[in-house]
Structures are given as C-alpha cells and as structure tokens.
Amino acid sequence: MGDAAGPVAAFRRLHESGCFVLPNPWDVGSARLLESLGFRALATTSSGLAWSLGRPDNRATLAEALAHFRAIAGSVAIPVNADFEGGFAAAPEDVAANVGRAAATGIAGLSIEDSTGDAESPLHDFTLAVERVRAARRALDDGSTGVVLTARSEGFLVGRPDLVETIRRLTAYAEAGADCLYAPGLRDLGDIRAVVAAVAPRPVNLLAGDFATVEQLAATGARRLSVGGALARAAWTAFLAAAREIAGRGTFGGLSGIVSTSAMNAAFAAGRPPAEP
C-alpha cells in the first residue's frame, strides 16, 4: 500500500456510524485472507505477533513491532489499526516519539494502553496515564497523518475490574484527545452500555468473544469489535491438537479434513478465500 491517506480517511469514516468488525491477523498471510473475506479494516495483535516470534505477549521489541505494522499495512488495501501496547515507553515524551515512528509505517490507527506490566501496580498512575494519551495526541497532530488514536484502559484484564475507575480513565482519555476508547475485558452488556454512554459521542471498541453476537454488541452502541489474539489462538489450538496427536499416538487424524494445498495456493494467487475443507 503506498499513500496511507486513503486508508486513514476510510478508517475515520468507519467510526462515524454503525458498527464494524475489526479482526486481528498475526502475519501477512492471515491479513490477506481476512481482507479477502470482506472485512473493511484490520487490527494487529501484540500477542499474535509475540507468539509468532516464540515469545510471551508484550515481548516484541519496538523495532519488531514497527516492522510488523509496516508489513501488515503494506500487504492489504484496507485500513490497519496497530496494537501499540503501552507505546514501548513510560514517559509521555518517549511515548510521543514512538507514536510518531509508528504513524509513519502506513497504519490508519493505533492504540495506547495504560497497563504497566507490573503485577503489584498494574495500571499507570491516573495523571501519568492521561499525560501519555495527551502526548500521543500531540505526536499525531504534529505529524498531520490523521491516524486514529485509541486509548485503552486495561483494568478488566489486569485484575482491577472497577467499572467506575475504568469510566473515569476513559472519559479523561477522551478529553486528552483520544478518538476512540477501549476497555478490553468488558463482558457485561450493561457495563458496555455504561461505557458507551459515558464517552459519547466518541466511539468505543470492544473485545468481542463468544459471550455475545455482533448484533448484540452493536445494540450496545459500540462502534468497533475486535478479537485480540483469539484468531491466533484458534490457529494455535488446531496446530497443537494435530501435533500432540502425532507426537503422542503416532496417528494423523488431525490432518484429515483440512484445507488443501491447492486451495491455499489458489486463495493467495487470486486474493480470495480458500474453499472450505
């Protein structure tokens, strides 16, 4: 993908009304197949990237993340949102510098989260967290890229499932310049509606899962639905089941009924989904 202005403008339009699904590829191949299925935008996943490198989540380097964003965004014609974790820095000025570098990779959006990685103090101090979002906003404005800024509050993922505090943080992030708000881990539809109402008219991203349908989540007023590392985990689940069967029983039942080599080759050659096995 050359000029990023088209995808950025398209991504911004998607946030204006309705609800869209933003699935998460973990490499170029998965990105291209998701695009071929008709999705209108994609989002990277930090966990999917880290696992593909043989590491736990949040262990990719800044250079690896930037290269990943460039590869994914350059492989598809639709907008790509980057999971930029915590900006690969704690201090606001360092977050700003890194956000500027990320915005130059061809992405249409990026997210900044408020988790620290410290189990004893898993969320950044409120004031610092707000300043980090404000710094990211300044960096994007200075670059004049139009890249959409999503601010994430991670309390429900890091053992601090406090809805009042989550809403306090998200509303502050909106005031600091976030275009979209995201509290991954919310599963109660009433809680989701409360978040949507609190930050309105700013759009809200949800981490979707098997607890609700697209229709049910759209009815809460949420604008974006992503799945994080779940598609990568689904692929790893099938891989591990088949490999364990071979290693443990010496049988190959897990390899029956899978998509054919010719179907995969045709899919990537023609840019269309492979036929179902």
N, C-alpha and C positions, 0 to 999 in steps of 0.2 A: 504494500500500500504506500503510495507516495505522499501526496498532500493530505495532512491529517485534518484539514479544515472541514471536509465533507463529513467524515465520521463524527467529529466533535459536534457539528451542527445537528446531525441526525440524532446523536445521543441526547442532546439537550431537548430536542423535540419529543423524544420518548418520555421525558419527565413531565411534560406539560399536562397530560391527561391519561386516564385509563390505567392499566396495569400490564406490565410486560415481564416475561421470564428471562432471567439473565443467567444461563447455565455456565458452569465453571470447567473449562478444559484445563488440562495439565501439560499439554505439549501441542506442537503444531498439528499433528495428525488429528488429535481429538478436537482441536479448534476448527479445523476444516470440515470435519464430519458434522459437528454441531451447526456450523453455518449452513451446510447442505440440507439440514433438516428444517430450515426455515426460521430459526431463531433470529431475532432482529439485533441482538447485541450479546456480547460475551463478557465474562469476568474471569480473571486469573484467580488461582487459589494458592496461597502460600504453602499450605500443607501438601497439595498435589505436586508442586514444584519440589519441595524438600524431599518428599518420598521418592520422586524420580531420580534424585541425587543420592539416595541411600541414607538420608538423614531425618531426624525428627523435624516437626514443624518449627518454623522460625529460626532454622539453622542455615538457610541460604545466605550468601553474602550480598551486600548491596550490588556489587558488580554482576553477580549471577542473576539477581532479580531484574536489574536493568536490561541485561541481555535477553532474559526471558520475555519481558514486556515487548522489547523490540521485535523479537522473533514472532510472538503471537500476533501482535498488531500488524506486522508486515505480511502475515500469511492469510489474512482474511480481509474482506471489503467492508465488514460491518464494524460498529464501534466496539472497543475493548476497554473495560474498566480494570484497573490494576489494583490488586491487593498489595498495598504498600506497607502492610504491617504497621509498625509504630514509626515509620519514616526512617528506620535504621539509625535513630539518634534519640537522645532525650531532650537536649536543649533546643528551644524554639529556633534559634538561628541555624542550627545544624539541620533540623527538620526542613527548614525553608530551602537550604542549599540542596538537599537531597531531592526535595519535591521538584525543584527546578530541573534537575537532571532527569527525573522520571518523566516529566511533562514533555521532554524532548524526544522521547522514544517512539512517538506515534500513537500513544494511548489517547482515549477520549475522556477518561475519568480515572480517578484514583481515590483510595480510601486511606485515612489515617486513624489508628485506634489508640485508645487510652490505657491499654494494659502495659505492665512493666516487665513481665516475666519473672517477677519476684513473688513467690508464694506467700511471703509474710505481708507484703504490701502490693497487692496485685494491680492496683489502679494508680495512675499518676495523681498527685495532689490536684484538687479541682482547679485551682488557679493556673497551675502549670499546664494542665490538660487543655484549658481554654486558650492559653497563650500559644500552645503548639498548633492548634487549629487556626488561630489568627495568623501565625507565621506562614502556614501552608497557604492560606488565602492570599497573603501578600505576594508570596512567590509566584503563584499562578497569575495574579493580576499583573505583576511586573513582567511576566513572560508573554502576556497577551495571547495565550493559547486558547482560552475558552474552556480548558479541561475542567470537567465537573468534579467538584470536591465533595466527597462523602466523609462525614465524621462518624466514627463508631465508638460506642460505649460498651465495654466488654464485661460489665458486671455479672450478667447472667451466665457467662462462660467461665468465669474465674472464681466462682464461689461467693459472689456478692450480689445475689438476686434481689436487689432492692429497687422496686419499680419507681418509688418517689425519687431516689437518688439518680436513677437512670434518666428519668424525665428532666430532672434539674440539669444534668450534664448535657443532654441532647438539646434542650432549649438554649443553653448557653453556647453550645457549639453553633447552633443556627445563627445566633446573634453575632458570633465571631466570624461568620461568613461561609459556613458550610452550605452547599447547595442541596445536599441530601443527607438524611440522618439514618442511623443503622444501629440497632441493639441486637446483635445476634444472640440466639438462645431463647428469645421470647416464643412461647408456645400457646399461651392462653389468649384466646381471641379477644377477650375483654381487655387484657393488658395491651394488646396490639392496638386496639381502638383508642385506648387512652393515650398512647404514644403518638398516634397519628393526629389526634385532636390537639395535643399539646404543642406540636411543632408546626401545625398547619399555618400557612399553605405550603411549607417546604415538603417535598416528597420524602417518603420513608421506604427504605429497603428492608426486606425480611429474609431471614434464613429459613427457607422452606424445608419441609420434610414430610414424613408420612402421617403427621398429625392433622393435616388439613389439605384440601384440594386447592388448585389455583383459583377456582371460583370462590371458595370460602375466604381465602386470603384477600382476593381482590375486593370482596364485600366489606372488608375492614377499612378500606380506603388506602391501603398500601399501594405504592406505585411500582416497586421493583421486587422481584422474587429471585433469589439466588440460592444455590445449594452448597456452597463452600466446597469442601473436599469430598462430598458424598459420591459424585460420579467416579472420582479416582478410587475411592474405597470400594465402590461396586466392582470396578475392574480388578482391583487387587483381590477382592473376595473370590471371584471366579478363577483367577490365576492361582491363588493359594490352594483352593479346593482341588483343582486339577493336579497341581504339583505334589500336594500331600498324598493324593491317591497313588500317583506313580511311585513316590518315594516309599510309602508305607505298605501298599498292597501289590505293587507291580502291575497294576491294571491301568487302562487308559479310558475309562468311561467318561471322564470329564472332558475328553476331547471329541465326544460324539455330539452331533447337533450344533456345532459351532459354525460361524460364518466361514465361507470357503475362501481360499486364497484368491481365486479368480474374481469373486465378488468384491473383496477388499481392493484388489488391483484396479478393477473397473470403477469402483467408487472414487478412488483418488485420481484416476485418469480423467474421469468425466465430471468430477465435482458434484456427485450425487450420493445419497445414502446407499450403502450396500443392501442387497436384498436380504430379507430376514432368513436366518438359517432354517 
